[in-house]
Amino acid sequence: GAGVVGGVGEVPEAMDTRHLRQHVLVEEILGYEADILCMQELVPAALTDHIAPLLRRAGYTLAAGDDELALAWRASRFSPELPPVEWHLGGEVQHHPALVAELARAPALLRTLEEQPHTARGVVLRCVETGRRVVVVTTHLILNGVASNLRALQVYLVMHAVQRWCSPHHGDSILFCGDLNLRTTGESALQLVETGRVDPSHHNWFMGRDVGVALAELPEEDRCPSTIGRGKPCPR
């Protein structure tokens, strides 16, 4: 029967039929014939037992840890120049004292940013044909519907972590990918990726101003913009 996710049938097989679904997943991944793969929301057991062996057999080298993220590249096209790394985004906050000082005015927001479990994984590859460097990064940002500001801050942390790690220079290609959980193309996180900055007047800073604050602690007029999750009614 159809699997049920959040009360809605979204998958053709039950969620516990991994032995069926993982074959379809690998077939789809290999069907793209990509030179570089960025993956998120992987179940470690499925990756180790099934997905990784098949990708290696197809000529890919993998970089994965004990979280949900993995990178893979064709060994015939790229060689790793720097070993793969992983960043815990909450832990990256400590490297930015100016950001901490700014967010000190919104302690709940700062605490929420630091407590997030999200990570990013990166590797520096060199094309065996052209010699060009490619910096590859994959991540998975916070899902919270009104936390667009946190997604922008997480992108900021990832970008600076990459800069501190490998100092990309002119001529490098940077492949930034992931499950960004963006709600619209106007989100501040995407603006940061595209332009390198987010305007202080961007509406995401206003809409997400109370992320991390309990609804009961907010004035009644502020409770609707602070509702967490999709489809949840205004608590008023």
C-alpha positions in Angstrom: 0.0 0.0 0.0 1.0 3.7 -0.3 3.2 5.0 2.4 1.8 7.8 4.6 3.9 10.8 5.5 2.2 13.5 7.7 -1.2 11.9 6.9 -0.7 12.2 3.1 0.3 9.4 0.8 3.6 10.5 -0.7 5.6 7.4 -1.5 4.6 4.3 -3.6 5.6 1.9 -0.9 5.4 1.8 2.9 8.2 3.7 4.6 9.7 0.6 6.1 10.2 -1.2 2.8 13.7 0.1 2.5 14.9 -3.0 0.6 12.6 -2.0 -2.3 12.9 1.8 -2.2 16.7 1.9 -2.0 17.1 0.1 -5.3 14.9 2.7 -7.0 16.9 5.5 -5.4 20.2 4.3 -6.6 18.9 3.7 -10.1 17.6 7.3 -10.2 20.9 8.7 -8.9 22.9 6.8 -11.5 20.5 7.8 -14.2 21.6 11.4 -13.9 25.1 10.4 -15.0 26.4 13.3 -12.9 30.1 13.8 -12.3 29.4 15.2 -8.8 26.6 14.2 -6.4 25.4 16.1 -3.4 23.1 14.1 -1.1 21.0 15.0 2.0 18.7 13.2 4.4 20.4 9.9 4.0 19.8 7.1 6.4 23.4 6.0 7.5 22.5 2.3 7.4 21.1 2.5 3.9 24.1 4.5 2.7 26.6 2.1 4.2 24.9 -1.2 3.3 23.5 -0.4 -0.1 24.0 3.0 -1.7 27.7 3.5 -1.2 28.8 0.0 -2.5 26.7 0.5 -5.7 28.0 4.1 -6.2 31.6 2.9 -5.8 31.0 0.1 -8.2 29.8 2.7 -10.7 33.1 4.6 -10.3 32.3 7.2 -7.6 34.4 8.1 -4.6 32.3 9.0 -1.5 32.7 11.3 1.4 30.3 10.7 4.2 30.1 10.7 7.9 27.7 9.6 10.5 25.1 12.3 9.7 22.7 12.6 6.8 25.0 14.3 4.2 27.2 12.7 1.6 29.3 13.8 -1.4 30.4 11.7 -4.3 32.4 12.3 -7.5 33.6 10.3 -10.4 37.1 9.2 -9.7 37.9 9.3 -13.5 37.1 13.0 -13.6 38.2 14.4 -10.2 40.8 13.8 -7.6 40.5 15.3 -4.0 42.9 18.1 -3.3 41.9 18.5 0.3 40.3 15.9 2.6 36.6 16.2 3.1 35.5 18.2 6.1 32.3 18.6 8.1 31.1 21.7 9.9 28.5 21.8 12.7 26.7 25.1 11.9 25.8 25.8 15.5 29.4 25.5 16.5 30.5 27.8 13.8 28.8 30.7 15.6 31.8 31.0 18.0 34.0 32.1 15.1 32.0 35.3 14.6 32.1 37.5 17.7 30.6 40.4 15.7 27.6 38.3 14.8 27.2 37.1 18.4 27.3 40.7 19.6 24.6 41.7 17.1 22.4 38.8 18.0 22.8 39.4 21.7 19.9 41.8 21.3 17.8 38.8 20.3 19.0 36.1 22.8 16.3 33.5 21.8 17.3 33.8 18.2 21.0 33.4 19.0 20.3 30.4 21.2 18.2 28.8 18.6 20.9 29.3 15.9 23.6 27.7 18.2 21.3 24.8 19.1 20.5 23.7 15.6 21.9 20.2 14.7 22.5 21.1 11.0 25.8 20.4 9.4 27.6 21.0 6.1 30.1 18.9 4.3 32.8 20.0 1.9 35.5 18.7 -0.3 38.0 20.4 -2.7 38.4 18.5 -6.0 40.6 19.1 -9.0 39.6 18.2 -12.5 42.0 15.7 -13.9 41.5 17.1 -17.4 41.7 20.8 -16.9 43.4 21.1 -13.5 40.7 23.5 -12.3 39.7 23.4 -8.6 36.1 22.8 -7.6 35.0 23.5 -4.1 31.9 21.3 -3.4 29.6 22.0 -0.4 26.4 20.3 0.6 24.2 21.2 3.6 20.7 20.9 5.0 19.2 24.1 6.5 16.5 24.5 9.2 13.0 23.6 8.1 11.1 26.0 10.4 8.6 27.9 8.2 9.2 31.4 9.7 12.9 30.9 10.3 14.1 32.4 6.9 16.4 34.6 8.9 18.1 31.6 10.4 18.5 30.0 7.0 20.3 33.1 5.9 22.5 33.0 8.9 23.3 29.3 8.4 24.3 30.1 4.8 26.5 32.9 6.1 28.2 30.4 8.5 28.7 27.9 5.7 30.3 30.4 3.4 32.7 31.7 6.0 33.6 28.2 7.0 34.5 27.4 3.4 36.6 30.6 3.2 38.4 29.9 6.4 39.0 26.3 5.3 40.3 26.5 1.7 40.5 30.2 0.8 38.8 29.9 -2.7 40.6 32.1 -5.2 39.9 33.5 -8.7 39.4 30.6 -11.1 37.9 28.2 -8.6 34.4 26.9 -9.2 32.2 26.7 -6.0 29.3 24.2 -6.1 27.0 25.0 -3.3 24.0 22.6 -3.0 21.7 21.1 -0.4 18.3 20.9 1.0 17.9 24.6 1.7 14.2 24.4 2.7 13.5 27.7 1.0 9.8 28.8 0.9 10.2 31.3 -1.9 12.8 32.5 -4.4 12.8 35.8 -2.5 14.2 34.4 0.7 17.2 36.1 2.2 19.3 32.9 2.1 19.1 32.8 -1.7 19.8 36.5 -1.9 22.9 36.0 0.2 24.1 33.2 -2.2 23.4 35.2 -5.3 24.7 38.6 -4.2 26.8 38.1 -1.1 24.7 40.2 1.2 21.2 40.6 2.6 19.6 44.0 2.9 19.0 44.9 6.6 15.4 45.8 5.6 14.6 42.4 4.2 11.3 41.2 5.4 12.8 37.9 6.7 14.4 39.7 9.5 11.0 41.0 10.7 9.0 37.8 10.1 11.6 35.7 12.0 12.3 38.1 14.8 10.7 35.9 17.5 12.1 32.5 16.4 13.0 30.6 19.6 10.6 32.6 21.8 7.7 30.6 23.4 4.3 31.8 22.0 3.1 32.3 25.6 5.8 34.9 26.1 4.8 37.0 23.1 2.2 39.7 23.0 -1.0 38.5 21.4 -0.6 40.6 18.3 2.8 39.0 17.6 1.7 35.4 17.8 0.6 34.7 14.2 3.9 35.6 12.5 5.6 33.4 15.0 3.6 30.2 14.4 5.9 27.3 13.6 5.3 25.0 10.7 3.2 24.8 7.6 -0.6 24.6 7.9 -0.8 25.5 11.6 -3.5 28.0 12.5 -2.9 31.3 14.1 -2.9 30.6 17.9 -5.0 33.6 18.7 
